[in-house]
Structures are given as structure tokens and as C-alpha cells.
Amino acid sequence: MATKKDEYDGVFLFLIIPAVLATLVFSLYYFSRLKKQYLTGPHARRIFDIGAQGTSLFISGVLGYVYYMIVVVLYHYVPLTLVLTLPLGLVLLIWMGKAQAYAFLGVIVDYDKGVVFFRPNEESLDIGDMLLVVPLLRQFTSLDSVPLDAIDQITRQAGKRVFIHGEFGSRHISFTNKLKRDECIHLLTARSKGRLKVMAELE
């Protein structure tokens, strides 16, 4: 006779393994679409920082685990809830795949379009956005952009951030090591013909 533990183990195998595989498939699918959209030009340069992907992986992993626990608890009391939780789980997997694809894309400097693409800054959200959650989650599946000729000044932080300033305000691009930070600065200034000023904080 099957015990409750056997049932939970069965639910675990039924949900987790396909979920991991589905997330991987969605991630690869959306990454291929992003490459076609942002990396098709001959003068598009990509700065990939593998450490920066950690945040998206962590948050998507936490959401996935929390959702799994909710599914297990609901299944324990009402097995028919799988009819509702499985479709919702598919929506979550699609979001997780998108978030990981955007993180894997990194920062794009496109000289043909004259634009730099990067992850949106959380500082642009107000309290209402954070309480609604959806705008916060949307940060992981979208890109911010700034025209290269609109950048008037760059600040190289003593840490691992690049700050860009202009009439658009200020934005920051974060990295997990100084090598990638300096690579970004090089690409941003490479074709400015000395117009851009790079200010450095003390390191």
C-alpha cells in the first residue's frame, strides 16, 4: 500500500524533473529569439558576465521551489487542484525561462543602431510598483536602452558598476568583476572620438 511519502515522492518526480527540463528548453528558445533581435548586426558587441546570471537563477529557483511547496500542500488536501496548479506552473516556467535568457544575453552595445541595451535598474521602480510585484518581475524579462550619443559622462565606480549620465538622467550597469566593467567602458567609449568623459572613483 502506497504511503504518503511515496505519494509526495511521486509528485516530486512528476513535477520537478519535467519543470527543470522545460525551463531549460524555454530558456534556450527565448535566448535564440533575443540573439536574432539584438545580435544580428555586424557591429553589435555583447558583454557576457556569467556571475550576473546568478540573481535571475536564484530568484527563479526560489519562486519555483515556493510554487512547488504550494502545489504539494494543495495536492495533499485536494488532489484535483493539479488541474489548476499545473497550467499556472507552465506560466511560471515560461517566465523563468525568459528571465534566464535575458540574464544570459548580458549587455549589448550596437554601433549600427547607436544604442546600448542592458538590464533595467530596480531604482526606477517606486513603492507601488514593488508592492504590485508584477512590475518588479517584469524587470527580469525586459531591457533598458540608452542612445550612445546621449551619454555625456561615464563614472567608473570603485566597485563593479558603470554609471552613465546624460539628459536621460543616470543609469547603472552592474557586473560581478572589474574586467567586465572595464570592457563595458571600452565599448561605450570606443567610437566616441574622445567626446565621452570617464570619471573614476578611488579604488
Helices and strands as residue ranges (DSSP letters): H 4-38, E 44-47, G 50-52, H 53-77, G 79-81, H 82-105, E 107-110, E 115-118, G 122-124, H 127-132, H 134-138, G 139-141, E 144-147, G 148-150, E 151-156, E 161-166, E 169-174, H 178-189, E 197-200
